[in-house]
Amino acid sequence: MTVLIAGAGPTGLTLGIELARRGIACRLLDKADGLFQGSRGKGLQPRTLEVFDDLGVLDAIRADGMPFPKFRLYSGTDVVWERALHEMLGLEAPKPSPDIPYPLPWLIPQWRTDEILRDRFEALGGKVEFGAEVTAVEQDDDGVRVTVDGSEVITGDYLVGTDGGRSAVRKLLGVGFEGETYETEQTLVGDVRVEGLQGTACHMMTHAGDVTKRFSVWNLPGSDYYQLVASVPSKEIPTLEDVQELLEERTGRTDIRLHDLRWISVYRINVRMVDRFRVGRVFLAGDAAHVHSSASGQGLNTSVQDAYNLGWKLAGVIQGAPDELLDSYEGERMPVAAQVLGLSSAMHARNFRPTTGPAPAIHQLDITYRGGPLATDDCPDPQQLQAGDRAPDGMLPDGTRLFDLFRGPHFTRLVFAGPIEGYDVEPGTHVLVRPDGYIAVISDNSDTVDRWLDRFGTDPVRTMQPVGRLVPSPG
């Protein structure tokens, strides 16, 4: 059986990796001539770092990125203030802990993330087919037929549209994309070299310290380029000279020079999501399913986790699990998409200004599928950790990390002799961790876990039994 994937961005590449490492045949198509060359989605949230740990790409991501730099606000040439991201959000400084090993966002340009994911996909035997534009989609009970470039017909058992906010797959399906477009707001984003700035930061330059009227440039790790970001009145793509003029107009500075404009785009902010994530044998993921403001850095991260949620389910059904496992993709990810749209819209409206109320959580560690179609929790006295939650990391008495046990395409069955950090469970509790690192079952009855696995489990199961405390079982 074969899965067709339309779109070789972070979503499609993540999905390709998930399928390839399970031995599921897939064809990854993209209408472009090569990978995206811009820095656009440059921030990786802590939960995405955990996903990349599991996919085997975290070392490369960390080697070619850097911790988020501080935000530095200028008034002319004077620095008004400099603040770390957690200070901007009104939070305490996050620190690594046994249950959260990667608490800080990571900065890496999207083009490098794409390269790393592509290299991993190819190492698993995959190949991206560039110059392959999907122009028609048909399906029936037996499979999907995709027309490429108006002539070639490719057949598969399933199709996943990961082809961005202007998704051809979504349009061909006739799926609604409800929401709004901020007609009066356009954002300029590009990659450029900058002379005249010192230090590593998100340099927010203004004429008089007004953060809402700024021209920002971010240092990009592993590169002498910066990402530039500014609101603009026109939808026309500017020249380098236009961008230089905008910089001087916004900041009053002529000592900063821009050159070697590598990539530039002007886009209107859309806040939209589909009314369905599945139409028969066709699924939508990433920006093809939901788009929103870049404020709070949720887009690429949410997209990667769409693919991470869908990949093991597609493989499971291909390997014999019931079709309702695929229905759970929409049941779990649609509420998450709606939540992210609300968060990013609120952060966009905030626009770096101080605000009152609870600090926003952008790390995505608190995303949960509680009450969803796959969550089973029949403990008589539920604790803080519940089925549907992210399975925390933890440390075993022999120094083994739980994430080391979770890594790979399998379920992990934990039987606790007592609580450890992150797992406030009673002795004798069974916890079943899904291949995507979320908790499927919390129960004091092993039969509950067995029934769940009999119904949905096709990946191997790794079991950990208690000996005094949580330790590996022999063999």
VENVEN-V240892 format. One record per residue. N is the residue number from 1. RES is the residue in one small letter. PHI is phi in whole degrees, -180 to 180 (none if undefined). OMEGA is omega in degrees with one decimal (NA if undefined). D_LAST is the distance of its C-alpha to the last C-alpha in Angstrom with 1 decimal. Layout:
N:RES:PHI:OMEGA:D_LAST, N:RES:PHI:OMEGA:D_LAST
This chain:
1:m:none:-173.5:33.3, 2:t:-130:173.7:34.6, 3:v:-106:174.7:35.0, 4:l:-96:179.8:38.1, 5:i:-125:179.4:38.3, 6:a:-106:178.6:41.7, 7:g:122:-175.8:41.7, 8:a:-106:169.3:39.9, 9:g:-92:-179.9:39.9, 10:p:-58:-179.3:36.9, 11:t:-67:-178.4:36.3, 12:g:-64:179.4:36.4, 13:l:-67:176.4:34.4, 14:t:-60:178.9:31.6, 15:l:-62:178.0:31.6, 16:g:-60:177.7:31.6, 17:i:-62:-179.0:28.5, 18:e:-59:-179.8:26.7, 19:l:-75:-176.1:27.7, 20:a:-63:-178.1:27.2, 21:r:-75:173.5:23.6, 22:r:-102:179.3:23.0, 23:g:76:178.6:25.1, 24:i:-91:-179.4:28.0, 25:a:-67:176.7:31.4, 26:c:-148:174.0:33.8, 27:r:-122:-176.4:37.2, 28:l:-105:-174.4:38.1, 29:l:-107:174.5:41.9, 30:d:-149:-176.6:44.1, 31:k:-73:-179.7:47.9, 32:a:-74:178.7:48.2, 33:d:-84:-179.4:48.5, 34:g:-170:-179.5:45.6, 35:l:-66:175.9:43.5, 36:f:-58:-173.1:45.2, 37:q:-106:-178.2:46.8, 38:g:-103:-176.5:47.5, 39:s:-92:-162.9:45.8, 40:r:-30:-177.7:46.2, 41:g:-86:-167.9:42.9, 42:k:-97:-174.8:42.2, 43:g:-108:176.5:40.3, 44:l:-106:-178.7:36.5, 45:q:-82:-177.0:35.6, 46:p:-52:-179.3:32.5, 47:r:-67:177.6:30.7, 48:t:-67:175.3:31.4, 49:l:-62:176.3:29.9, 50:e:-66:176.9:26.6, 51:v:-61:-178.8:26.9, 52:f:-68:171.7:27.6, 53:d:-59:-179.6:24.6, 54:d:-64:-177.1:22.4, 55:l:-79:176.9:24.6, 56:g:84:-178.5:24.2, 57:v:-121:-172.9:27.9, 58:l:-65:-179.2:28.1, 59:d:-59:179.2:28.5, 60:a:-68:178.1:31.5, 61:i:-62:-178.2:32.9, 62:r:-72:-179.4:32.9, 63:a:-67:-174.3:34.4, 64:d:-106:177.8:37.2, 65:g:-122:178.0:38.0, 66:m:-158:174.1:39.1, 67:p:-59:179.5:39.1, 68:f:-57:177.6:41.9, 69:p:-73:176.7:45.2, 70:k:-74:173.1:47.7, 71:f:-87:-177.5:50.4, 72:r:-124:-179.8:53.8, 73:l:-97:179.3:57.0, 74:y:-109:164.1:60.2, 75:s:-119:-169.6:63.8, 76:g:64:178.7:65.5, 77:t:-93:-178.1:64.4, 78:d:-86:174.5:63.5, 79:v:-87:-179.0:60.0, 80:v:-80:176.2:60.2, 81:w:-160:176.3:56.7, 82:e:-139:-173.7:53.1, 83:r:-138:174.2:50.2, 84:a:-75:-177.7:46.4, 85:l:-57:-178.0:44.9, 86:h:-65:176.5:43.7, 87:e:-71:177.1:47.3, 88:m:-63:-178.1:48.7, 89:l:-90:-178.2:46.6, 90:g:77:-177.3:47.5, 91:l:-117:169.5:43.9, 92:e:-71:179.4:42.5, 93:a:-65:179.7:40.8, 94:p:-68:178.3:37.2, 95:k:-131:177.2:34.7, 96:p:-61:177.4:30.9, 97:s:-145:-179.3:28.8, 98:p:-55:-177.6:25.1, 99:d:-92:178.5:25.4, 100:i:-132:-174.6:27.9, 101:p:-77:-176.4:27.2, 102:y:-125:-172.5:30.0, 103:p:-82:-173.2:32.9, 104:l:-110:173.1:35.7, 105:p:-62:-175.9:37.0, 106:w:-125:-178.1:37.0, 107:l:-104:176.7:40.1, 108:i:-157:-177.3:39.8, 109:p:-64:-175.1:42.3, 110:q:-59:-178.9:41.4, 111:w:-59:179.8:42.2, 112:r:-77:174.6:39.6, 113:t:-58:178.9:36.9, 114:d:-60:179.8:37.9, 115:e:-62:-178.4:37.6, 116:i:-65:178.0:34.1, 117:l:-66:178.0:33.0, 118:r:-61:-179.6:34.8, 119:d:-62:178.3:33.3, 120:r:-67:178.0:29.8, 121:f:-60:179.8:30.9, 122:e:-68:177.9:32.3, 123:a:-64:178.2:29.3, 124:l:-90:177.1:27.4, 125:g:101:-178.8:30.3, 126:g:-86:177.0:32.7, 127:k:-151:176.2:36.3, 128:v:-85:178.1:38.9, 129:e:-99:-179.0:42.1, 130:f:-82:-179.1:44.9, 131:g:68:-177.4:48.4, 132:a:-124:-177.2:47.3, 133:e:-93:177.9:49.0, 134:v:-77:-177.7:48.3, 135:t:-117:177.7:51.7, 136:a:-158:179.1:51.0, 137:v:-137:172.7:48.3, 138:e:-132:178.3:48.4, 139:q:-151:172.0:45.9, 140:d:-149:-176.5:45.8, 141:d:-66:-175.8:43.3, 142:d:-96:-178.4:42.1, 143:g:164:-176.8:41.5, 144:v:-125:175.7:43.0, 145:r:-122:-177.4:45.7, 146:v:-114:174.8:46.3, 147:t:-91:-178.2:49.5, 148:v:-113:178.4:49.2, 149:d:57:173.9:52.4, 150:g:78:-175.9:54.5, 151:s:-139:-176.2:54.0, 152:e:-69:177.6:50.5, 153:v:-110:178.9:48.5, 154:i:-112:-179.9:44.7, 155:t:-109:176.9:42.8, 156:g:-158:179.5:39.4, 157:d:-89:177.0:37.6, 158:y:-143:174.5:37.6, 159:l:-129:175.3:39.4, 160:v:-123:176.8:38.6, 161:g:-87:176.1:41.6, 162:t:-120:-169.4:40.5, 163:d:-101:166.4:44.0, 164:g:83:-174.4:45.2, 165:g:-63:177.6:47.9, 166:r:-99:-171.8:50.4, 167:s:-42:173.5:47.9, 168:a:-68:-179.4:49.4, 169:v:-62:179.4:46.8, 170:r:-61:-178.6:47.6, 171:k:-67:178.7:51.3, 172:l:-66:176.9:51.0, 173:l:-78:-175.7:49.2, 174:g:74:-179.7:52.0, 175:v:-81:179.4:49.6, 176:g:-67:-179.5:51.4, 177:f:-131:-169.4:50.8, 178:e:-83:177.6:52.3, 179:g:147:-177.1:53.3, 180:e:-142:174.4:55.8, 181:t:-117:178.0:56.8, 182:y:-80:-170.6:58.3, 183:e:-64:-175.3:61.4, 184:t:-94:-177.5:63.0, 185:e:-121:170.7:60.0, 186:q:-125:179.5:58.8, 187:t:-120:176.8:56.3, 188:l:-96:177.7:56.6, 189:v:-134:178.3:53.4, 190:g:-164:176.9:53.3, 191:d:-117:-172.2:52.1, 192:v:-152:170.8:54.8, 193:r:-86:-174.9:55.4, 194:v:-131:172.6:57.2, 195:e:-115:175.1:59.6, 196:g:111:177.5:60.8, 197:l:-110:179.2:57.8, 198:q:-115:174.3:56.0, 199:g:87:179.6:52.5, 200:t:-105:-175.3:49.4, 201:a:-169:159.1:49.7, 202:c:-89:-174.8:50.4, 203:h:-83:179.7:54.1, 204:m:-100:-172.3:56.0, 205:m:-97:179.2:59.6, 206:t:-138:177.5:62.6, 207:h:-83:-175.1:66.3, 208:a:-140:175.5:66.6, 209:g:83:179.5:63.2, 210:d:-84:-173.5:62.9, 211:v:-66:-179.4:59.2, 212:t:-79:178.6:60.0, 213:k:-124:-169.7:62.1, 214:r:-132:169.8:59.9, 215:f:-127:-172.5:58.9, 216:s:-108:170.6:55.3, 217:v:-135:-179.4:53.5, 218:w:-107:168.6:49.9, 219:n:-63:177.5:48.7, 220:l:-108:-176.6:46.0, 221:p:-65:178.3:43.3, 222:g:68:-174.0:43.2, 223:s:-157:172.6:46.7, 224:d:-96:174.8:50.3, 225:y:-92:172.6:50.8, 226:y:-119:167.7:51.1, 227:q:-92:176.7:50.6, 228:l:-100:179.4:53.9, 229:v:-140:177.3:54.2, 230:a:-159:171.5:57.5, 231:s:-76:-178.0:59.1, 232:v:-138:-178.8:62.0, 233:p:-82:-172.7:64.8, 234:s:-113:177.2:64.8, 235:k:-88:-178.4:62.3, 236:e:-73:178.1:63.6, 237:i:-72:-177.1:61.4, 238:p:-82:171.7:63.1, 239:t:-86:176.1:63.8, 240:l:-59:179.5:62.8, 241:e:-64:177.5:66.3, 242:d:-63:-178.4:66.0, 243:v:-68:176.8:62.8, 244:q:-61:179.0:64.5, 245:e:-63:178.0:67.4, 246:l:-64:176.9:65.1, 247:l:-57:-177.4:63.5, 248:e:-67:179.2:66.9, 249:e:-66:-177.2:68.2, 250:r:-74:-168.8:65.3, 251:t:-112:-175.2:65.1, 252:g:72:-175.4:68.6, 253:r:-107:174.8:67.0, 254:t:-115:-178.1:68.2, 255:d:-87:-179.9:66.3, 256:i:-105:-177.4:63.0, 257:r:-119:177.1:63.0, 258:l:-104:175.4:60.6, 259:h:-157:179.3:60.2, 260:d:56:176.4:58.0, 261:l:-69:-173.2:57.1, 262:r:-86:-175.8:54.0, 263:w:-157:178.2:53.3, 264:i:-151:179.8:55.1, 265:s:-150:171.8:55.0, 266:v:-121:-178.9:56.9, 267:y:-137:172.8:55.4, 268:r:-88:-179.5:56.4, 269:i:-78:176.2:53.9, 270:n:-112:173.7:52.7, 271:v:-125:-172.0:50.9, 272:r:-145:171.0:49.8, 273:m:-150:-177.7:47.0, 274:v:-74:174.5:46.8, 275:d:-93:175.3:47.4, 276:r:-148:174.1:44.5, 277:f:-97:-177.5:41.2, 278:r:-139:169.8:41.0, 279:v:-130:-178.2:43.6, 280:g:63:-178.6:42.2, 281:r:-95:-177.6:40.0, 282:v:-117:-178.2:41.0, 283:f:-125:175.9:39.5, 284:l:-119:-178.1:40.8, 285:a:-148:178.2:38.9, 286:g:69:-177.6:39.8, 287:d:-64:174.7:43.5, 288:a:-65:-178.4:44.3, 289:a:-108:-177.7:43.5, 290:h:-161:175.7:44.6, 291:v:-133:-176.4:46.7, 292:h:-163:177.7:47.9, 293:s:-61:176.7:49.3, 294:s:-76:178.6:47.4, 295:a:-58:179.6:48.0, 296:s:86:171.9:44.7, 297:g:60:-176.2:42.7, 298:q:-105:-167.4:41.0, 299:g:-61:-179.2:41.7, 300:l:-59:-177.1:39.3, 301:n:-65:177.4:36.5, 302:t:-64:-179.3:37.1, 303:s:-65:177.9:37.3, 304:v:-58:-176.8:34.0, 305:q:-77:167.7:32.4, 306:d:-57:-177.6:34.3, 307:a:-64:-179.7:32.5, 308:y:-65:177.8:29.1, 309:n:-72:-174.1:29.7, 310:l:-80:-171.2:31.0, 311:g:-58:-176.9:28.8, 312:w:-70:178.7:25.6, 313:k:-74:174.6:28.0, 314:l:-59:179.4:29.9, 315:a:-62:-179.0:26.9, 316:g:-62:-179.6:25.7, 317:v:-68:176.0:29.1, 318:i:-61:-178.9:29.4, 319:q:-91:171.7:26.1, 320:g:122:177.4:27.5, 321:a:-71:-179.0:27.4, 322:p:-68:-176.9:30.9, 323:d:-62:-179.4:33.6, 324:e:-63:174.6:33.8, 325:l:-62:177.2:30.7, 326:l:-72:175.0:33.1, 327:d:-61:-178.0:35.8, 328:s:-68:177.2:33.6, 329:y:-59:177.6:34.1, 330:e:-66:-178.4:37.7, 331:g:-60:-179.2:37.1, 332:e:-92:-171.2:34.8, 333:r:-87:179.6:36.4, 334:m:-62:177.1:40.1, 335:p:-63:178.0:40.3, 336:v:-65:179.0:38.5, 337:a:-59:179.3:41.1, 338:a:-64:178.8:43.9, 339:q:-64:-179.7:42.7, 340:v:-65:176.5:42.4, 341:l:-59:178.6:45.9, 342:g:-65:-180.0:47.2, 343:l:-65:-176.6:45.6, 344:s:-66:177.7:46.8, 345:s:-67:178.3:50.3, 346:a:-66:178.9:50.6, 347:m:-68:177.1:49.6, 348:h:-64:179.7:52.1, 349:a:-66:179.3:54.8, 350:r:-66:172.2:54.0, 351:n:55:176.8:54.6, 352:f:68:177.9:53.5, 353:r:-89:177.2:55.9, 354:p:-61:179.3:55.1, 355:t:-145:176.3:54.3, 356:t:-103:179.6:53.8, 357:g:97:-177.5:51.2, 358:p:-61:177.4:47.4, 359:a:-70:-179.1:45.8, 360:p:-71:176.5:44.3, 361:a:-100:-177.9:40.5, 362:i:-107:-172.0:39.9, 363:h:-75:179.0:36.3, 364:q:69:175.9:35.0, 365:l:-75:-176.9:32.1, 366:d:-96:175.4:33.8, 367:i:-63:-175.5:33.9, 368:t:-138:174.8:32.6, 369:y:-112:177.0:32.4, 370:r:-55:178.9:33.0, 371:g:74:-179.2:34.8, 372:g:-81:-172.7:34.0, 373:p:-69:-178.3:33.1, 374:l:-113:-174.7:29.3, 375:a:-92:178.0:29.1, 376:t:-124:-178.9:28.3, 377:d:-140:-177.1:28.6, 378:d:-116:175.1:29.6, 379:c:-67:-177.5:29.0, 380:p:-65:-178.1:32.2, 381:d:-132:-176.7:32.7, 382:p:-57:180.0:31.6, 383:q:-102:-178.4:31.0, 384:q:-65:177.2:31.8, 385:l:-81:-176.3:28.6, 386:q:-134:177.1:28.9, 387:a:-58:-175.1:27.6, 388:g:101:179.8:29.0, 389:d:-79:169.3:28.7, 390:r:-61:176.4:26.9, 391:a:-79:-178.1:23.5, 392:p:-66:168.3:24.0, 393:d:-73:178.8:22.0, 394:g:-174:-177.9:20.8, 395:m:-118:176.5:19.3, 396:l:-83:-178.8:16.4, 397:p:-56:-180.0:17.1, 398:d:-87:178.6:15.2, 399:g:91:178.9:17.4, 400:t:-77:176.2:15.2, 401:r:-83:173.6:17.4, 402:l:-62:178.5:16.8, 403:f:-61:174.9:18.7, 404:d:-66:177.9:16.2, 405:l:-76:-178.1:13.6, 406:f:-74:-169.9:16.5, 407:r:-62:178.7:17.7, 408:g:117:-175.0:17.8, 409:p:-82:178.2:18.9, 410:h:-152:168.3:16.6, 411:f:-84:174.6:16.7, 412:t:-125:-179.4:14.7, 413:r:-108:-179.1:14.6, 414:l:-108:174.8:15.0, 415:v:-122:-170.3:15.7, 416:f:-94:169.4:17.9, 417:a:-89:179.2:18.9, 418:g:176:-176.5:21.8, 419:p:-71:165.8:23.4, 420:i:-129:-176.8:22.7, 421:e:-56:-179.5:25.2, 422:g:94:-177.6:25.8, 423:y:-126:-178.6:24.2, 424:d:-88:-174.0:26.8, 425:v:-115:178.6:25.0, 426:e:-81:174.9:25.2, 427:p:-55:-179.2:22.5, 428:g:89:-179.7:20.7, 429:t:-76:175.0:21.4, 430:h:-101:177.4:19.3, 431:v:-125:176.8:19.7, 432:l:-105:-179.0:19.1, 433:v:-102:-179.7:19.6, 434:r:-70:176.9:21.3, 435:p:-61:178.5:20.8, 436:d:-95:172.0:24.0, 437:g:79:174.3:22.8, 438:y:-109:-175.3:24.8, 439:i:-85:177.9:23.9, 440:a:-84:-173.4:24.3, 441:v:-140:163.0:23.8, 442:i:-126:-174.4:24.1, 443:s:-156:171.8:24.3, 444:d:-94:-177.7:23.9, 445:n:-125:-178.6:23.3, 446:s:-63:-179.8:20.0, 447:d:-64:179.1:22.4, 448:t:-63:177.1:24.0, 449:v:-66:-179.8:20.9, 450:d:-60:-179.0:20.4, 451:r:-65:178.7:24.0, 452:w:-63:-178.8:23.9, 453:l:-68:177.2:21.1, 454:d:-62:-176.6:22.9, 455:r:-85:-171.1:25.9, 456:f:-120:-170.1:24.9, 457:g:-84:172.5:21.3, 458:t:-120:173.5:21.1, 459:d:-68:176.0:18.7, 460:p:-60:179.8:14.9, 461:v:-120:174.2:13.4, 462:r:-101:-175.4:10.6, 463:t:-110:176.0:10.1, 464:m:-119:-178.8:10.2, 465:q:-107:-179.2:11.0, 466:p:-84:167.6:13.6, 467:v:-134:-173.8:13.8, 468:g:76:171.8:17.5, 469:r:-121:-178.8:17.3, 470:l:-69:178.2:15.1, 471:v:-139:179.5:11.9, 472:p:-67:173.6:8.3, 473:s:-77:179.1:6.3, 474:p:-57:178.5:3.8, 475:g:78:NA:0.0
